[in-house]
Every structure is written in structure tokens, then in C-alpha cells.
Amino acid sequence: MTKLAEVLEQQAPQSKLGRFFGADPLDSISRPWYQGAMGEIEVGKLLARLGPEWTVLHAVPVGTGESDIDHVVIGARGVFTINTKNHADKSIWVGGRTLMVSGQRTDHLRNSVHEAARAGKSLSAPVGFTVPVTGLIVLVGAKKVDIKEAPAGVTVLTAPRLLRWLGKRPTTLSDDAVAEIVTAAKLPGTWHRAPRYAGNPAEIQAQFNQVHQDVQAARRRKRSWGFAGMAAILVAGLAVITTGPTILETITQALMP
């Protein structure tokens, strides 16, 4: 969501005419970030249903702050980084080291493995012991998911399966270990030193809410114009049917000697 806010600042404002006719308020650059943010929000809502024994952090900036981890989940059952992928109405195929979206290879698996490994190092340093981190790829809205061979080092799940999967993990961390990890995870310095983009969370959320409202409003306007066009065609068709005989008579009379 933070990256979306940054991208939107660079996007040209939409024209009044575009808004009137329901044109998409997002361009080719901002739309993927918007879809990604929608996926993060959906998974975030699921994670909010976890019990108090879990700690969940959202949009954790890492490195220089140019990238972030969608969600970090910490509990006695382990530490997990979640990479959310909103591939609405797409077909997903997973086989070993490959994850394809509608037949196109992606870097999702490699990125998730790297993300989990980096998170493990970041958390292990301040607590003084090794923190194993499991990387998860959580798919949102996929039409079909076909896992031929489970990948090594990362787990691929659909969003509806996430909570059940977490609940089935065995206990691997003591209460004291969990408390130390949570304390470290909540310190910004654990993950990064100087994020490149540090917006106000409330302002970013408000901006996203406005963008979401604009997108929904544009869809409604576009549908309205579509219905209006269909109605106009129908009316025109009825007019032709109604006046058809009169027109035919006029033409016939004109052709008669």
C-alpha cells in the first residue's frame, strides 16, 4: 500500500471527461500495485481472525525501505513471512522450482525464499538465537491452482486455506522465545535503517480508501453508460420495427410509375 501511494503521486491526474464517462482512474503502472494492495488487505482481514497467541505485522519495510514484507506472523507454531499475490481469475501452476501464472513463469518462489531467509537473519541478530522463518505465498482470487510438486523452502496456499494451515503447525517455539522475537520484530531498526519512503500510515490509508472509492465509482459509471447504450439501441430497434411499414410504403410508392 505504501508503494501504491508513491506511484499515485507520480500519476497524471484524471480528466473531468474521463471521470464522467467512468474511465479507469488507474494507469498501467498503478493498477498492479492497487491489485496487490487489495490482495494484502484481504489476507490482512483473514489474519485479524487469529487468536491473541499470534502477533501479526503488516507491510514491514526491509533493507532501504524500497520493498516490504506483506505480512509477518509470529507465534508458538513458528514465524512466517507472507507474500500475497492477487492473481484474480488466473490459472496457477506450481511444479518444484516453478510457479506459472496463466502459462507465464514468475519469480514468486525465489523471492519468497529470499524474503524468509532475510527475515530470519534480521530477527536472529537482535534475539541472539537462530529464528527459523517459513516463507508463504498466499494466492488471492485465483481461478485454478494446480500444485504438481510442492516447492522446497516455501509453501503455496490459497487465501481460504491460510488460517487452517497455520492452526495445524506444530509448536516449535517457547513462550519466552516468542516474546523475544515479537519485541525484536516490532523495532523498525530490526528490519531497516532508513526507509526511502516513510509516509504517514493514516494518510496512506486515507489515500488508498479514496482511490478505492474512485475505482468503484468508475466501474458503476461505466456500467451505467453500458446500460444506457443498450437501452438506446433497443429503443432505436423498436422505432425501426414500428415505422418499418410506413417506410416500406413510402419507398414502394416512390418506385411506382
Secondary structure, 3 states (H helix, E strand, C coil): CHHHHHHHHHCCCCCHHHHHCCCCCCCCCHHHHHHHHHHHHHHHHHHCCCCCCCEEEEEEEEECCCEEEEEEEEECCEEEEEEEEECCCCEEEEECCEEEECCEECCHHHHHHHHHHHHHHHHHHHHCCCCCEEEEEEEECCCEEEEEECCCCEEEEEHHHHHHHHHCCCCCCCHHHHHHHHHHHCCHHHHECCCCCCCCHHHHHHHHHHHHHHHHHHHHHHHHHHHHHHHHHHHHHHHHHHHHHHHHHHHHHHHCC
